[in-house]
Amino acid sequence: MTLIKSISGIRGTLGGKPGDTLSPVDVVKFAAAYGIWLKENSENHKVVIGRDARPSGEMITKLAASTLQSLGIDVVDLELSTTPTVEMAVVMEEAGGGIVITASHNPIQWNALKLLNHKGEFISAADGEKILEIADAEDFEFVETKKLGDYSVNREYIQKHIEAILELPLVDKAAIEARNFRIALDCVNSTGGIAVPMLLHSLGVKEVKGLYCEPNGLFPHNPEPIPENLRDISREVENGDYDLGIVVDPDVDRLALVCEDGSMFGEEYTLVAISDYILSHNPGATVSNLSSTKALKELTEKVGQEYHTSAVGEVNVVTKMKEVDAVIGGEGNGGIIYPDLHHGRDALVGIALFLTHLAKSEKPVSMLRAKYPKYQISKNKISLTPEIDTSAILNDIQEKYKAHDVITIDGVKIEFESSWVHLRKSNTEPIIRIYAEAASMSTADNLANKIIDDIREIVTAKDNS
C-alpha cells in the first residue's frame, strides 16, 4: 500500500491504515490543509471539484467537499469530468481554486487529489510546500453551523469546454466535417467516454466506434496510453475501415493517436504534429520538457522560431511557456498545452487541432507522421539501495560527460550530436530514471544501457572506497 504526499497533491492506493494509504483520514486532512491555504491566499472562497470515473472517486469527492464546506468554502461539484474541464471551470466560476480527483494513468486501486490555483493551473512548488506544512501541523479550525460553505452540482462544463474549443480560430469544423472521418475511440472506460464523443459529434464527425467508452472506471487494460497497452484499438483500426484511432487517459489530459493501418503515431509526436499546424498559422516559440523528443526543436527551428525546454512536470512547462510567450507547448507523453484556450494539458483541444490539421493536409495519418523526424525514445530505470546518495551519482555522471552539452535544471541531461540521455532521480524511491533518444531504438537502448553501466561502476567504486 502506498501514500505519496508531494508539492502537487496527494495520491495513493485505497485500503489500509491512515498515513500508509489514501485513507479517508488522509483525504480530509489534506483537503483541510488546501482549504486553509486557499482562504489565506484568495478572497474567492469557492472551489471547483471534478473527478474521473474510478469507483473510489465519488467517495473521495464527498470527503473533500464536506471538509471544504466545514471551513466555510463553497463547493461546485462537476461530478464526472476531465482535468482540463475542471481547470477551465475554475476560471469561469471565478473560484479560488480547484481539486481534481484522479490518479491519471495509474491503475484502478490508485486515486489522488490534484490541486489547482485560481488560474485553473496546478499550484506552484512553493504553494505545495506550504500546504504540506499545514497538513503536517494539523492546526485546523472549522466554522460554526451558520458559516458552512454551500454545495452545488454543475454538469454543464464539459459542454462549455467544447464550445470554447469550437470558437478557436484554428479549429475548423467545416474542414473536419467535409472529410467524413471514421474514428475508433478508446477512453479506457473513464470520463473521456463522455467528453470525447461529445466533442467529435460537435466537430461534425458522424462515424465513431467506441471500444471502451462506458464511464464506469473499470479499466479494460492498463490505462497509460502507451503502445503496449493499446493493442485492442490497434487491431480494431487495422482490421476496420478507419481514418484514425484516438486514445485518452482516464482524466483526458493525454492524447495518443493510431494511424489508419493500426500502427502507433507515437505519443511523443502528438505534440509535434499539432505544433506543426499551429506554427504554420501562428509563428512563435514552442516549449517541451527535457524528456520530450528533439523533433519539436528541429521542427520549430526549421521555420525560424525559438524552441525552449523546461524541467519535467506540467507546472514547469507552463511557467516556461508564459516566460517566452509560447504559442504551443506540452510534454512528450501526449500532453498538449494550447494557451489560446488555457494553460493546461488538454486532450480535447488536442483532438480538435489534430483533426483540423489532418483534414487540411488531405493525407492519411501515416503519411502525416512520415513527414516528421524519426526518433525513438528508450525509457529505463535503475533501482538503488536506500543508503546510496542518488544526487551524488548524478553529479558524478555530470562530471564524466562534462565535455558534452549538459543541462542540469532537472537531473542531468547530456546532449550528443544526434542523441541525448536524461537522468532524473525519483523523489519517493531510490531509483534513477534514464531516458535516451536516438534515430533508432537499438541505438537509444545502447545509450541508456551505457549510462546504466556507468552508474553501476560509480556505485561499485564508492562501495570499495
Beta strands, then each sheet from edge to edge (+ up, - down):
strand 1: 3-6
strand 2: 9-13
strand 3: 46-51
strand 4: 74-80
strand 5: 97-101
strand 6: 110-116
strand 7: 151-153
strand 8: 182-186
strand 9: 207-212
strand 10: 244-248
strand 11: 255-258
strand 12: 286-289
strand 13: 307-310
strand 14: 328-331
strand 15: 335-337
strand 16: 376-383
strand 17: 405-407
strand 18: 412-415
strand 19: 420-425
strand 20: 431-438
sheet 1: 1+ 2- 6+ 5- 3- 4- 7-
sheet 2: 9+ 8+ 10+ 11-
sheet 3: 13+ 12+ 14+ 15-
sheet 4: 16+ 20- 19+ 18- 17+
end
